[in-house]
Amino acid sequence: SVVGQSGCGKTTLIKAMAGLVKYEGVIRYDKTDLKDFSFWQTQKYIGYLPQDVLMFPGTIAENISGSRDVDSKQIVAVAKLAGIHNFILRCPKGYDSWLDGGYQNISGGERQRIGLARALYNNPSCLLLDEPNSALDNPGELALKNVIDYCRNEGKLVVVVTHRRSVLDYSDR
């Protein structure tokens, strides 16, 4: 975990690690420079949860899959892992329920959990989480802990940036 005050560069750091901003120097994943990754390799190996999760116009399933090939089994698996599955089942059309996009239709915590499921969708080797618990309630915080524990047990790298110290309780460093 990377902990620090607002404005100290935590988000910039994690965006650089995700390949979303220009940076100087070298960021390596398993001895491979991030600058040598193709767009598809970045999508495959790095899962990224931004600080401010936006939904795009589409179904919940499409939002989880990021409009990539929609694999229903994978969508349900990551939704369960992110603790959003039961909420989705209560929606009028379940995973086929329509989201208007932006910030509409659902709460910040629900957006964060759908965003977390989206970050997990491709089963990435590295999960980058920017303020993942900023809008989570207690069940959401538990779901986040479960995701981090799951990734740790699978040998995945998880980097969390936060100013809320509760995530330190289940972080290695």
Contact map, one row per residue, 1 for C-alpha under 8 A:
11100000000000000000000000000000000000000000000000000000000000000000000000000000000000000000000000000000000000000000000000000000000000000000000000000000000000111100001100111
11110000010000000000000000000000000000000000000000000000000000000000000000000000000000000000000000000000000000000000000000000000000000000000000000000000000000111100000000000
11111000010000000000000000000000000000000000000000000000000000000000000000000000000000000000000000000000000000000000000000000000000000000000000000000000000000001111100000000
01111101010000000000000000000000000000000000000000000000000000000000000000000000000000000000000000000000000000000000000000000000000000000000000000000000000000000110000000000
00111111000000000000000000000000000000000000000000000000000000000000000000000000000000000000000000000000000000000000000000000000000000000000000000000000000000000010000000000
00011111100000000000000000000000000000000000000000000000000000000000000000000000000000000000000000000000000000000000000000000000000000000000000000000000000000000010000000000
00001111110000000000000000000000000000000000000000000000000000000000000000000000000000000000000000000000000000000000000000000000000000000000000000000000000000000000000000000
00011111110000000000000000000000000000000000000000000000000000000000000000000000000000000000000000000000000000000000000000000000000000000000000000000000000000000000000000000
00000111111110000000000000000000000000000000000000000000000000000000000000000000000000000000000000000000000000000000000000000000000000000000000000000000000000000000000000000
01110011111111000000000000000000000000000000000000000000000000000000000000000000000000000000000000000000000000000000000000000000010000000000000000000000000000001100000000000
00000000111111100000000000000000000000000000000000100000000000000000000000000000000000000000000000000000000000000000000000000000010000000000000000000000000000001000000000000
00000000111111110000100000000000000000000000000000000000000000000000000000000000000000000000000000000000000000000000000000000000000000000000000000000000000000000000000000000
00000000111111111000000000000000000000000000000000000000000000000000000000000000000000000000000000000000000000000000000000000000000000000000000000000000000000000000000000000
00000000011111111100000000000000000000000000000000000000000000000000000000000000000000000000000000000000000000000000000000000001110000000000000000000000000000101000000000000
00000000001111111111100000000000000000000000000000000000000000000000000000000000000000000000000000000000000000000000000000000000000000000000000000000000000000000000000000000
00000000000111111111111000000000000000000000000000000000000000000000000000000000000000000000000000000000000000000000000000000000000000000000000000000000000000000000000000000
00000000000011111111000000100000010000000000000000000000000000000000000000000000000000000000000000000000000000000000000000000001000000000000000000000000000000000000000000000
00000000000001111111000000000000000000000100010100000000000000000000000000000000000000000000000000000000000000000000000000000001000000000000000000000000000000000000000000000
00000000000000111111110000000000011000000100000000000000000000000000000000000000000000000000000000000000000000000000000000000000000000000000000000000000000000000000000000000
00000000000000111111110000000000000000000000000000000000000000000000000000000000000000000000000000000000000000000000000000000000000000000000000000000000000000000000000000000
00000000000100110011111000000000000000000000000000000000000000000000000000000000000000000000000000000000000000000000000000000000000000000000000000000000000000000000000000000
00000000000000010011111100000000000000000000000000000000000000000000000000000000000000000000000000000000000000000000000000000000000000000000000000000000000000000000000000000
00000000000000010000111110000000000000000000000000000000000000000000000000000000000000000000000000000000000000000000000000000000000000000000000000000000000000000000000000000
00000000000000000000011111000000000000000000000000000000000000000000000000000000000000000000000000000000000000000000000000000000000000000000000000000000000000000000000000000
00000000000000000000001111100000000000000000000000000000000000000000000000000000000000000000000000000000000000000000000000000000000000000000000000000000000000000000000000000
00000000000000000000000111110000111000000000000000000000000000000000000000000000000000000000000000000000000000000000000000000000000000000000000000000000000000000000000000000
00000000000000001000000011111000111000000000000000000000000000000000000000000000000000000000000000000000000000000000000000000000000000000000000000000000000000000000000000000
00000000000000000000000001111111110000000000000000000000000000000000000000000000000000000000000000000000000000000000000000000000000000000000000000000000000000000000000000000
00000000000000000000000000111111110000000000000000000000000000000000000000000000000000000000000000000000000000000000000000000000000000000000000000000000000000000000000000000
00000000000000000000000000011111000000000000000000000000000000000000000000000000000000000000000000000000000000000000000000000000000000000000000000000000000000000000000000000
00000000000000000000000000011111100000000000000000000000000000000000000000000000000000000000000000000000000000000000000000000000000000000000000000000000000000000000000000000
00000000000000000000000000011111110110000000000000000000000000000000000000000000000000000000000000000000000000000000000000000000000000000000000000000000000000000000000000000
00000000000000000000000001111011111110000000000000000000000000000000000000000000000000000000000000000000000000000000000000000000000000000000000000000000000000000000000000000
00000000000000001010000001111001111110000000000000000000000000000000000000000000000000000000000000000000000000000000000000000000000000000000000000000000000000000000000000000
00000000000000000010000001100000111110000000000000000000000000000000000000000000000000000000000000000000000000000000000000000000000000000000000000000000000000000000000000000
00000000000000000000000000000001111111000000000000000000000000000000000000000000000000000000000000000000000000000000000000000000000000000000000000000000000000000000000000000
00000000000000000000000000000001111111111100000000000000000000000000000000000000000000000000000000000000000000000000000000000000000000000000000000000000000000000000000000000
00000000000000000000000000000000000111111100000000000000000000000000000000000000000000000000000000000000000000000000000000000000000000000000000000000000000000000000000000000
00000000000000000000000000000000000011111110000000000000000000000000000000000000000000000000000000000000000000000000000000000000000000000000000000000000000000000000000000000
00000000000000000000000000000000000011111111000000000000000000000000000000000000000000000000000000000000000000000000000000000000000000000000000000000000000000000000000000000
00000000000000000000000000000000000011111111100000000000000000000000000000000000000000000000000000000000000000000000000000000000000000000000000000000000000000000000000000000
00000000000000000110000000000000000011111111110000000000000000000000000000000000000000000000000000000000000000000000000000000000000000000000000000000000000000000000000000000
00000000000000000000000000000000000000111111111000000000000000000000000000000000000000000000000000000000000000000000000001000000000000000000000000000000000000000000000000000
00000000000000000000000000000000000000011111111000000000000000000000000000000000000000000000000000000000000000000000000001110000000000000000000000000000000000000000000000000
00000000000000000000000000000000000000001111111000000000000000000000000000000000000000000000000000000000000000000000000001111100000000000000000000000000000000000000000000000
00000000000000000100000000000000000000000111111100000000000000000000000000000000000000000000000000000000000000000000001000011111000000000000000000000000000000000000000000000
00000000000000000000000000000000000000000011111110000000000000000000000000000000000000000000000000000000000000000000011111111111000000000000000000000000000000000000000000000
00000000000000000100000000000000000000000000011111000000000000000000000000000000000000000000000000000000000000000000001000000011110000000000000000000000000000000000000000000
00000000000000000000000000000000000000000000001111101000000000000000000000000000000000000000000000000000000000010011011000000011110100000000000000000000000000000000000000000
00000000000000000000000000000000000000000000000111111000000000000000000000000000000000000000000000000000000000000010000000000000111100000000000000000000000000000000000000000
00000000001000000000000000000000000000000000000011111000000000000000000000000000000000000000000000000000000000000000000000000000111100000000000000000000000000000000000000000
00000000000000000000000000000000000000000000000001111100000000000000000000000000000000000000000000000000000000010000000000000000000000000000000000000000000000000000000000000
00000000000000000000000000000000000000000000000011111110000000000000000000000000000000000000000000000000000000110010000000000000000000000000000000000000000000000000000000000
00000000000000000000000000000000000000000000000000011111000000000000000000000000000000000000000000001110000000100010000000000000000000000000000000000000000000000000000000000
00000000000000000000000000000000000000000000000000001111100000100000000000000000000000000000000000111110000000100000000000000000000000000000000000000000000000000000000000000
00000000000000000000000000000000000000000000000000000111110000100000000000000000000000000000000000111100000000000000000000000000000000000000000000000000000000000000000000000
00000000000000000000000000000000000000000000000000000011111000000000000000000000000000000000000001111100000000000000000000000000000000000000000000000000000000000000000000000
00000000000000000000000000000000000000000000000000000001111101100000000000000000000000000000000001111000000000000000000000000000000000000000000000000000000000000000000000000
00000000000000000000000000000000000000000000000000000000111111100000000000000000000000000000001111100000000000000000000000000000000000000000000000000000000000000000000000000
00000000000000000000000000000000000000000000000000000000011111110000000000000000000000010000011111100000000000000100000000000000000000000000000000000000000000000000000000000
00000000000000000000000000000000000000000000000000000000001111111000010100100000000000000000001100000000000000000000000000000000000000000000000000000000000000000000000000000
00000000000000000000000000000000000000000000000000000000011111111111010000000000000000000000000000000000000000000000000000000000000000000000000000000000000000000000000000000
00000000000000000000000000000000000000000000000000000011011111111110000000000000000000000000000000000000000000000100010000000000000000000000000000000000000000000000000000000
00000000000000000000000000000000000000000000000000000000000111111110000000100010000000000000000000000000000000000110110010000000000000000000000000000000000000000000000000000
00000000000000000000000000000000000000000000000000000000000011111111111000100000000000000000000000000000000000000000010010000000000000000000000000000000000000000000000000000
00000000000000000000000000000000000000000000000000000000000001111111000000000000000000000000000000000000000000000000010000000000000000000000000000000000000000000000000000000
00000000000000000000000000000000000000000000000000000000000001111111110000000000000000000000000000000000000000000000000000000000000000000000000000000000000000000000000000000
00000000000000000000000000000000000000000000000000000000000001001111110000000000000000000000000000000000000000000000000000000000000000000000000000000000000000000000000000000
00000000000000000000000000000000000000000000000000000000000000001011111000000000000000000000000000000000000000000000000000000000000000000000000000000000000000000000000000000
00000000000000000000000000000000000000000000000000000000000011001011111100100000000000000000000000000000000000000000000000000000000000000000000000000000000000000000000000000
00000000000000000000000000000000000000000000000000000000000000001000111111100000000000000000000000000000000000000000000000000000000000000000000000000000000000000000000000000
00000000000000000000000000000000000000000000000000000000000010000000011111110000000000000000000000000000000000000000000000000000000000000000000000000000000000000000000000000
00000000000000000000000000000000000000000000000000000000000000000000001111111000000000000000000000000000000000000000000000000000000000000000000000000000000000000000000000000
00000000000000000000000000000000000000000000000000000000000000000000001111111100000000000000000000000000000000000000000010000000000000000000000000000000000000000000000000000
00000000000000000000000000000000000000000000000000000000000010011000011111111110000000000000000000000000000000000000100010000000000000000000000000000000000000000000000000000
00000000000000000000000000000000000000000000000000000000000000000000000111111111000010000000000000000000000000000000000000000000000000000000000000000000000000000000000000000
00000000000000000000000000000000000000000000000000000000000000000000000011111111100000000000000000000000000000000000000000000000000000000000000000000000000000000000000000000
00000000000000000000000000000000000000000000000000000000000000000000000001111111110000000000000000000000000000000000110110000000000000000000000000000000000000000000000000000
00000000000000000000000000000000000000000000000000000000000000010000000000111111111110000000000000000000000000001100100000000000000000000000000000000000000000000000000000000
00000000000000000000000000000000000000000000000000000000000000000000000000011111111111000000000000000000000000000000000000000000000000000000000000000000000000000000000000000
00000000000000000000000000000000000000000000000000000000000000000000000000001111111100000000000000000000000000000000100000000000000000000000001001100000000000000000000000000
00000000000000000000000000000000000000000000000000000000000000000000000000000111111110000000000000000000000000001101100000000000000000000000001101100000000000000000000000000
00000000000000000000000000000000000000000000000000000000000000000000000000000011111111000000000000000000000000001000000000000000000000000011001000000000000000000000000000000
00000000000000000000000000000000000000000000000000000000000000000000000000000011111111110000000000000000000001001100000000000000000000000000000000000000000000000000000000000
00000000000000000000000000000000000000000000000000000000000000000000000000010011011111111000000000000000000000000000000000000000000000000000000000000000000000000000000000000
00000000000000000000000000000000000000000000000000000000000000000000000000000001001111111100000000000000000000000000000000000000000000000000000000000000000000000000000000000
00000000000000000000000000000000000000000000000000000000000000000000000000000000000111111110000000000000000000000000000000000000000000000000000000000000000000000000000000000
00000000000000000000000000000000000000000000000000000000000100000000000000000000000111111110011000000000000000000000000000000000000000000000000000000000000000000000000000000
00000000000000000000000000000000000000000000000000000000000000000000000000000000000011111111111000000000000000000000000000000000000000000000000000000000000000000000000000000
00000000000000000000000000000000000000000000000000000000000000000000000000000000000001111111010000000000000000000000000000000000000000000000000000000000000000000000000000000
00000000000000000000000000000000000000000000000000000000000000000000000000000000000000111111111010000000000000000000000000000000000000000000000000000000000000000000000000000
00000000000000000000000000000000000000000000000000000000000000000000000000000000000000001111110010000000000000000000000000000000000000000000000000000000000000000000000000000
00000000000000000000000000000000000000000000000000000000000000000000000000000000000000001011111110000000000000000000000000000000000000000000000000000000000000000000000000000
00000000000000000000000000000000000000000000000000000000000100000000000000000000000000011111111110000000000000000000000000000000000000000000000000000000000000000000000000000
00000000000000000000000000000000000000000000000000000000001110000000000000000000000000011010111110000000000000000000000000000000000000000000000000000000000000000000000000000
00000000000000000000000000000000000000000000000000000000001110000000000000000000000000000000111111000000000000000000000000000000000000000000000000000000000000000000000000000
00000000000000000000000000000000000000000000000000000000001100000000000000000000000000000011111111100000000000000000000000000000000000000000000000000000000000000000000000000
00000000000000000000000000000000000000000000000000000000111100000000000000000000000000000000000111110000000000000000000000000000000000000000000000000000000000000000000000000
00000000000000000000000000000000000000000000000000000011111100000000000000000000000000000000000011111001100000000000000000000000000000000000000000000000000000000000000000000
00000000000000000000000000000000000000000000000000000011110000000000000000000000000000000000000001111101100000000000000000000000000000000000000000000000000000000000000000000
00000000000000000000000000000000000000000000000000000111110000000000000000000000000000000000000000111111000000000000000000000000000000000000000000000000000000000000000000000
00000000000000000000000000000000000000000000000000000111100000000000000000000000000000000000000000011111000000000000000000000000000000000000000000000000000000000000000000000
00000000000000000000000000000000000000000000000000000110000000000000000000000000000000000000000000001111111100000000000000000000000000000000000000000000000000000000000000000
00000000000000000000000000000000000000000000000000000000000000000000000000000000000000000000000000111111111000000000000000000000000000000000000000000000000000000000000000000
00000000000000000000000000000000000000000000000000000000000000000000000000000000000000000000000000110011111000000000000000000000000000000000000000000000000000000000000000000
00000000000000000000000000000000000000000000000000000000000000000000000000000000000000000000000000000011111101100000000000000000000000000000000000000000000000000000000000000
00000000000000000000000000000000000000000000000000000000000000000000000000000000000000000000000000000011111111100000000000000000000000000000000000000000000000000000000000000
00000000000000000000000000000000000000000000000000000000000000000000000000000000000000000000000000000010011111110000000000000000000000110000000000000000000000000000000000000
00000000000000000000000000000000000000000000000000000000000000000000000000000000000000000000000000000000001111111000000000000000000000111001000000000000000000000000000000000
00000000000000000000000000000000000000000000000000000000000000000000000000000000000100000000000000000000011111111100000000000000000000000000000000000000000000000000000000000
00000000000000000000000000000000000000000000000000001110000000000000000000000000000000000000000000000000011111111110000000000000000000000000000000000000000000000000000000000
00000000000000000000000000000000000000000000000010011000000000000000000000000000000000000000000000000000000111111111000000000000000110110000000000000000000000000000000000000
00000000000000000000000000000000000000000000000000000000000000000000000000000010011100000000000000000000000011111111100000000000000000000001000000000000000000000000000000000
00000000000000000000000000000000000000000000000000000000000100110000000000000010010100000000000000000000000001111111110000000000000000000000000000000000000000000000000000000
00000000000000000000000000000000000000000000000011001100000000010000000000000000000000000000000000000000000000111111111000000000000000000000000000000000000000000000000000000
00000000000000000000000000000000000000000000000010000000000000000000000000000000010000000000000000000000000000011111111100000000000100000000000000000000000000000000000000000
00000000000000000000000000000000000000000000000000000000000000010000000000100110110000000000000000000000000000001111111110000000000000000000000000000000000000000000000000000
00000000000000000000000000000000000000000000001010000000000000111100000000000100000000000000000000000000000000000111111110000000000000000000000000000000000000000000000000000
00000000000000000000000000000000000000000000011110000000000000000000000000000000000000000000000000000000000000000011111111010010000000000000000000000000000000000000000000000
00000000000000000000000000000000000000000000001000000000000000000000000000000100000000000000000000000000000000000001111111110010000000000000000000000000000000000000000000000
00000000000000000000000000000000000000000000001000000000000000011000000001100100000000000000000000000000000000000000111111110000000000000000000000000000000000000000000000000
00000000000000000000000000000000000000000011101000000000000000000000000000000000000000000000000000000000000000000000001111110000000000000000000000000000000000000000000000000
00000000000000000000000000000000000000000001101000000000000000000000000000000000000000000000000000000000000000000000000111111000000000000000000000000000000000000000000000000
00000000000000000000000000000000000000000001111000000000000000000000000000000000000000000000000000000000000000000000001111111110000000000000000000000000000100000000000000000
00000000000000000000000000000000000000000000111000000000000000000000000000000000000000000000000000000000000000000000000000111110000000000000000000000000001110000000000000000
00000000000000000000000000000000000000000000111000000000000000000000000000000000000000000000000000000000000000000000000000011111000000000000000000000000000111100000000000000
00000000000000000000000000000000000000000000011110000000000000000000000000000000000000000000000000000000000000000000001100011111100000000000000000000000000111100000000000000
00000000000001001100000000000000000000000000011110000000000000000000000000000000000000000000000000000000000000000000000000000111110000000000000000000000000001110000000000000
00000000000001000000000000000000000000000000000111100000000000000000000000000000000000000000000000000000000000000000000000000011111100000000000000000000000001111000000000000
00000000011001000000000000000000000000000000000111100000000000000000000000000000000000000000000000000000000000000000000000000001111100000000000000000000000000011100000000000
00000000000000000000000000000000000000000000000001100000000000000000000000000000000000000000000000000000000000000000000000000000111111000000000000000000000000011111000000000
00000000000000000000000000000000000000000000000011100000000000000000000000000000000000000000000000000000000000010001000000000000111111110000000100000000000000011100000000000
00000000000000000000000000000000000000000000000000000000000000000000000000000000000000000000000000000000000000010000000000000000001111110001100100000000000000000001001000000
00000000000000000000000000000000000000000000000000000000000000000000000000000000000000000000000000000000000000000000000000000000001111110000000000000000000000000001000000000
00000000000000000000000000000000000000000000000000000000000000000000000000000000000000000000000000000000000110010000000000000000000111111000000000000000000000000000000000000
00000000000000000000000000000000000000000000000000000000000000000000000000000000000000000000000000000000000110010000000000000000000111111111100000000000000000000000000000000
00000000000000000000000000000000000000000000000000000000000000000000000000000000000000000000000000000000000010000000000000000000000000111111100000000000000000000000000000000
00000000000000000000000000000000000000000000000000000000000000000000000000000000000000000000000000000000000000000000000000000000000000011111110000000000000000000000000000000
00000000000000000000000000000000000000000000000000000000000000000000000000000000001000000000000000000000000000000000000000000000000000011111111000000000000000000000000000000
00000000000000000000000000000000000000000000000000000000000000000000000000000000001000000000000000000000000010001000000000000000000010011111111100000000000000000000000000000
00000000000000000000000000000000000000000000000000000000000000000000000000000000000000000000000000000000000000000000000000000000000010011111111110000000000000000000000000000
00000000000000000000000000000000000000000000000000000000000000000000000000000000000000000000000000000000000000000000000000000000000000000111111111000000000000000000000000000
00000000000000000000000000000000000000000000000000000000000000000000000000000000111000000000000000000000000000000000000000000000000000000011111111100000000000000000000000000
00000000000000000000000000000000000000000000000000000000000000000000000000000000010000000000000000000000000000000000000000000000000110000001111111110000000000000000000000000
00000000000000000000000000000000000000000000000000000000000000000000000000000000000000000000000000000000000000000000000000000000000000000000111111111000000000000000001001000
00000000000000000000000000000000000000000000000000000000000000000000000000000000110000000000000000000000000000000000000000000000000000000000011111111100000000000000000000000
00000000000000000000000000000000000000000000000000000000000000000000000000000000110000000000000000000000000000000000000000000000000000000000001111111110000000000000000000000
00000000000000000000000000000000000000000000000000000000000000000000000000000000000000000000000000000000000000000000000000000000000000000000000111111111000001000000000001000
00000000000000000000000000000000000000000000000000000000000000000000000000000000000000000000000000000000000000000000000000000000000000000000000011111111100000000000000001000
00000000000000000000000000000000000000000000000000000000000000000000000000000000000000000000000000000000000000000000000000000000000000000000000001111111110000000000000000000
00000000000000000000000000000000000000000000000000000000000000000000000000000000000000000000000000000000000000000000000000000000000000000000000000111111111111000000000000000
00000000000000000000000000000000000000000000000000000000000000000000000000000000000000000000000000000000000000000000000000000000000000000000000000011111111111000000000000000
00000000000000000000000000000000000000000000000000000000000000000000000000000000000000000000000000000000000000000000000000000000000000000000000000001111111100000000000000000
00000000000000000000000000000000000000000000000000000000000000000000000000000000000000000000000000000000000000000000000000000000000000000000000000000111111100000000000000000
00000000000000000000000000000000000000000000000000000000000000000000000000000000000000000000000000000000000000000000000000001000000000000000000000000011111110000000000000000
00000000000000000000000000000000000000000000000000000000000000000000000000000000000000000000000000000000000000000000000000011110000000000000000000000011111111000000000000000
00000000000000000000000000000000000000000000000000000000000000000000000000000000000000000000000000000000000000000000000000001110000000000000000000000011001111100000000000000
00000000000000000000000000000000000000000000000000000000000000000000000000000000000000000000000000000000000000000000000000000111100000000000000000010011000111110000000000000
11000000000001000000000000000000000000000000000000000000000000000000000000000000000000000000000000000000000000000000000000000111100000000000000000000000000011111000000000000
11000000000000000000000000000000000000000000000000000000000000000000000000000000000000000000000000000000000000000000000000000001111100000000000000000000000001111100000000000
11100000011001000000000000000000000000000000000000000000000000000000000000000000000000000000000000000000000000000000000000000000111100000000000000000000000000111110000000000
11110000010000000000000000000000000000000000000000000000000000000000000000000000000000000000000000000000000000000000000000000000011100000000000000000000000000011111101000000
00111100000000000000000000000000000000000000000000000000000000000000000000000000000000000000000000000000000000000000000000000000001000000000000000000000000000001111100000000
00100000000000000000000000000000000000000000000000000000000000000000000000000000000000000000000000000000000000000000000000000000001011000000000000000000000000000111111000000
00100000000000000000000000000000000000000000000000000000000000000000000000000000000000000000000000000000000000000000000000000000000000000000000000000000000000000111111110000
00000000000000000000000000000000000000000000000000000000000000000000000000000000000000000000000000000000000000000000000000000000000000000000000000000000000000000001111110000
10000000000000000000000000000000000000000000000000000000000000000000000000000000000000000000000000000000000000000000000000000000000010000000000010000000000000000101111111100
10000000000000000000000000000000000000000000000000000000000000000000000000000000000000000000000000000000000000000000000000000000000000000000000000000000000000000000111111111
00000000000000000000000000000000000000000000000000000000000000000000000000000000000000000000000000000000000000000000000000000000000000000000000000000000000000000000111111100
00000000000000000000000000000000000000000000000000000000000000000000000000000000000000000000000000000000000000000000000000000000000000000000000010011000000000000000001111110
10000000000000000000000000000000000000000000000000000000000000000000000000000000000000000000000000000000000000000000000000000000000000000000000000000000000000000000001111111
10000000000000000000000000000000000000000000000000000000000000000000000000000000000000000000000000000000000000000000000000000000000000000000000000000000000000000000000101111
10000000000000000000000000000000000000000000000000000000000000000000000000000000000000000000000000000000000000000000000000000000000000000000000000000000000000000000000100111
